[in-house]
Amino acid sequence: MTDNNIKLERTLSLKAVVLFGLAYMTPLIVLGTFGVIASTSNGAVPTAYLITTVAMLFTAYSYGIMARTYPVAGSAYTYARRAIDSRVGFMVGWSVLLDYFFLPMVIWLIGAAYLNARFPEVPSWIFLLGFIGITTFLNIYGIKFASKVNSLLMVFQILVIAFFVLLSVRHVFATGGADALFSMGPFLGEEAGFTAIAAGAAVAAYSFLGFDAVTTLTEETIDPKRNIPKAIMLTALIGGGIYVLVGYTTQLVHPGGSFVNADSAAFEIATTIGADLFGAIFLAGMVLAQFTSGLAAQASASRLLFAMGRDAVLPPKLFGALHSRFHTPVFNIVLTGAIGIIALFLDVLSAASFINFGAFIAFTMVNLSVIFLVSKDANAKRQYGVIKGMLVPLIGALINLWLMSKLDINAFILGLIWLSIGLAQLAYLTRFFRREPPEVAFDDSEPESAPTSEKATF
């Protein structure tokens, strides 16, 4: 039994919350997707990340306003539901579910691609099924051990990234001298027109997924109305800075966007700058990061599906059920693992674009939620005014929509199919929109009900 009157202690400082946000973004992913973004942008990775960082900063500002106004779990889902309309909120939540539902698939796909690059004699599908099988097994039986290695993993990631940058600088200096370290080439790419760079920026948004997760720490943060908005902005800014720096130095080592295998290009570059030893260390870091990220992402997706099943947004007998022995949502975990098998027919670019479709919808709607809030709430209008409360979020919404328009056409087709399913479900739940949809309750006081993870919120 749980006591709903128990309150979480406010012990987290601004620094601690920012570190959580950065750890959640998994900084090493900038190298995991480097080849895909380089090939899409024609060798202008840092510029692609600069554009995406600007978009994320506008969106982070809007997240800050909404987190200050509604300091509760639910993120984009809650903001749209309360500021705009409950039915709009449902569709925003459904869009975000796309991210959580299919994110493990992309993570496993990247991990399998890098293992296959090191062991080409082993088919990549074996690695993919291995990732799916192990993480599904661990999530069914429990993943408490994962929390014990999170901090260690973050330190390891930062060390791998630091050595990658230093070895890249050393390699460029040794082959081209000091002048080669300062070049506009990585920003301009090789015949990289603005359309190609924008397409790369749209894919680069994948690296920022989860920067808003700090909003879920509101009840545990000291002075949250001041520190949470700051933490969101700092997480996006620092994360973007890391991505631009790593993209620049890596692009110096390997100009252009042609690779033997774009899905695992960073392993090829790691071997170039640090020989087989660093290549092995880099591979270990990448696989470990993808494994733990996949573990958390699958747990998050199953937790979200459980919450929706428990509240009858999805069929409760399937999605809202817990295993009698393991006390975990086994059906949801297995379903998420089964969805991962789709990765056998996709590459990283297609899979990441598919997920970004849902992310851009959520980011756009958070910006629009600020506009609706300011237009309806006199206090908010006085506090933020037209510039901060309407113009800035409008720019953020437009940038996100523009980036979304640059996604792969297959992402649009699959994304629209997903939204159509959500609309049909909404029509069913509301008797053709004649009543309010049920609200998803995020009860973090049930640690045994399902794996707890901050990403398991809309």
BELDA-V375905 format. One record per backbone hydrogen bond with DSSP energy under -1.0 kcal/mol. NH is the residue of the N-H (numbers start at 0). CO is the residue of the C=O. E is the energy in kcal/mol with one decimal. If there is no record, write none. Layout:
{{NH:CO:E} {NH:CO:E}}
//
This chain:
{{5:2:-1.6} {10:8:-1.3} {10:219:-1.4} {11:219:-2.7} {16:12:-2.1} {17:13:-2.3} {18:14:-2.3} {19:15:-1.9} {20:16:-2.3} {21:17:-2.5} {22:18:-2.5} {23:19:-2.4} {24:20:-1.5} {28:25:-2.5} {29:26:-1.8} {30:27:-1.3} {31:27:-1.4} {32:28:-2.0} {36:32:-2.3} {37:33:-2.9} {38:34:-2.4} {39:35:-1.9} {40:36:-2.5} {42:37:-2.9} {47:43:-2.1} {48:44:-2.3} {49:45:-2.1} {50:46:-2.3} {51:47:-2.0} {52:48:-2.6} {53:49:-2.1} {54:50:-2.0} {55:51:-2.6} {56:52:-2.3} {57:53:-1.9} {58:54:-2.0} {59:55:-3.1} {60:56:-2.0} {61:57:-1.6} {62:58:-2.6} {63:59:-2.2} {64:60:-1.8} {65:61:-2.4} {66:62:-2.8} {67:63:-1.9} {68:64:-1.8} {69:65:-3.4} {71:69:-2.5} {76:73:-1.3} {76:457:-1.0} {78:74:-2.7} {79:75:-2.4} {80:76:-2.1} {81:77:-2.5} {82:78:-2.6} {83:79:-2.0} {84:79:-1.7} {88:84:-2.7} {89:85:-2.0} {90:86:-1.9} {91:87:-2.3} {92:88:-2.8} {93:89:-2.5} {94:90:-2.0} {95:91:-2.3} {96:92:-2.2} {97:93:-1.1} {99:95:-2.0} {100:96:-3.1} {101:97:-1.8} {102:98:-2.1} {105:101:-1.4} {106:102:-2.2} {107:103:-2.8} {108:104:-2.0} {109:105:-2.4} {110:106:-2.2} {111:107:-2.5} {112:108:-2.0} {113:109:-2.0} {114:110:-1.9} {115:111:-2.4} {116:112:-1.6} {117:113:-1.3} {118:114:-2.6} {121:118:-2.1} {125:122:-1.3} {127:123:-2.4} {128:124:-2.4} {129:125:-1.9} {130:126:-2.6} {131:127:-2.4} {132:128:-2.9} {133:129:-2.5} {134:130:-2.3} {135:131:-2.3} {136:132:-2.2} {137:133:-2.5} {138:134:-2.5} {139:135:-1.9} {140:136:-1.9} {141:137:-1.5} {145:142:-1.5} {148:145:-1.0} {152:148:-2.7} {153:149:-2.2} {154:150:-2.1} {155:151:-2.3} {156:152:-2.7} {157:153:-2.4} {158:154:-2.2} {159:155:-2.5} {160:156:-2.7} {161:157:-2.7} {162:158:-2.7} {163:159:-2.2} {164:160:-2.4} {165:161:-2.6} {166:162:-2.9} {167:163:-1.8} {168:164:-2.5} {169:165:-2.5} {170:166:-2.3} {171:167:-2.5} {172:168:-2.6} {173:169:-2.4} {174:170:-1.8} {175:171:-2.6} {176:172:-1.9} {180:177:-1.6} {181:178:-1.4} {187:183:-2.1} {188:184:-3.2} {189:41:-2.8} {192:190:-1.0} {196:192:-2.1} {197:193:-2.6} {198:194:-2.0} {199:195:-2.1} {200:196:-2.4} {201:197:-2.1} {202:198:-1.5} {203:199:-2.3} {205:202:-2.0} {206:203:-1.7} {207:204:-1.5} {208:205:-1.2} {210:207:-2.3} {212:209:-2.0} {214:211:-2.1} {215:212:-1.8} {216:213:-1.9} {217:214:-1.1} {219:216:-1.6} {220:217:-1.2} {221:11:-2.6} {225:222:-1.3} {226:222:-2.7} {227:223:-2.1} {229:225:-1.1} {230:226:-2.8} {231:227:-2.3} {232:228:-2.0} {233:229:-2.9} {234:230:-2.6} {235:231:-2.1} {236:232:-2.5} {237:233:-3.2} {238:234:-2.3} {239:235:-2.3} {240:236:-2.3} {241:237:-2.4} {242:238:-2.2} {243:239:-2.5} {244:240:-2.4} {245:241:-2.7} {246:242:-2.5} {247:243:-2.4} {248:244:-2.5} {249:245:-2.4} {250:246:-2.0} {251:247:-1.6} {252:248:-1.4} {253:249:-2.0} {263:260:-1.4} {264:261:-1.1} {268:264:-1.9} {269:265:-2.7} {270:266:-2.0} {271:267:-1.3} {272:268:-2.3} {273:269:-1.9} {274:270:-1.6} {277:273:-1.7} {278:274:-2.0} {279:275:-2.3} {280:276:-2.1} {281:277:-3.3} {282:278:-2.3} {283:279:-2.3} {284:280:-2.4} {285:281:-2.8} {286:282:-2.8} {287:283:-2.5} {288:284:-2.5} {289:285:-2.5} {290:286:-2.5} {291:287:-2.5} {292:288:-2.3} {293:289:-2.4} {294:290:-2.2} {295:291:-2.3} {296:292:-3.0} {297:293:-2.4} {298:294:-1.9} {299:295:-2.6} {300:296:-2.6} {301:297:-2.3} {302:298:-2.1} {303:299:-2.5} {304:300:-2.5} {305:301:-2.0} {306:302:-2.3} {307:303:-2.2} {308:304:-2.3} {309:305:-3.1} {310:306:-1.5} {311:308:-1.6} {312:307:-2.7} {313:307:-1.5} {317:314:-1.0} {318:314:-2.4} {319:315:-1.2} {322:327:-2.4} {326:322:-2.0} {329:327:-2.2} {332:328:-2.2} {333:329:-2.9} {334:330:-2.5} {335:331:-2.3} {336:332:-2.1} {337:333:-2.6} {338:334:-2.3} {339:335:-1.3} {340:337:-1.2} {341:338:-1.9} {342:339:-1.8} {343:340:-2.0} {344:341:-2.4} {345:342:-1.4} {350:346:-2.2} {351:347:-2.9} {352:348:-2.3} {353:349:-1.9} {354:350:-1.8} {355:351:-2.5} {356:352:-1.5} {358:354:-1.7} {359:355:-3.0} {360:356:-1.5} {361:357:-2.1} {362:358:-3.0} {363:359:-2.5} {364:360:-2.4} {365:361:-1.9} {366:362:-1.8} {367:363:-2.3} {368:364:-2.0} {369:365:-1.4} {370:366:-1.3} {371:367:-2.3} {372:368:-2.6} {373:369:-2.7} {374:370:-2.1} {375:371:-1.5} {376:372:-2.7} {380:376:-2.2} {381:377:-2.2} {382:378:-2.2} {383:379:-2.6} {384:380:-2.0} {387:383:-1.1} {388:384:-1.4} {389:385:-1.5} {390:385:-2.6} {391:386:-2.6} {393:389:-1.8} {394:390:-2.4} {395:391:-2.2} {396:392:-2.6} {397:393:-2.4} {398:394:-2.4} {399:395:-2.0} {400:396:-2.3} {401:397:-2.4} {402:398:-2.6} {403:399:-2.4} {404:400:-1.7} {405:402:-1.4} {406:403:-1.6} {410:407:-1.0} {411:407:-1.3} {412:408:-2.1} {413:409:-2.6} {414:410:-2.5} {415:411:-2.7} {416:412:-1.9} {417:413:-2.3} {418:414:-2.4} {419:415:-2.1} {420:416:-2.0} {421:417:-2.1} {422:418:-2.6} {423:419:-2.2} {424:420:-2.3} {425:421:-2.5} {426:422:-2.5} {427:423:-2.0} {428:424:-2.5} {429:425:-2.1} {431:426:-3.6} {433:429:-2.0} {434:429:-1.1} {448:445:-1.1} {455:452:-2.3}}
//
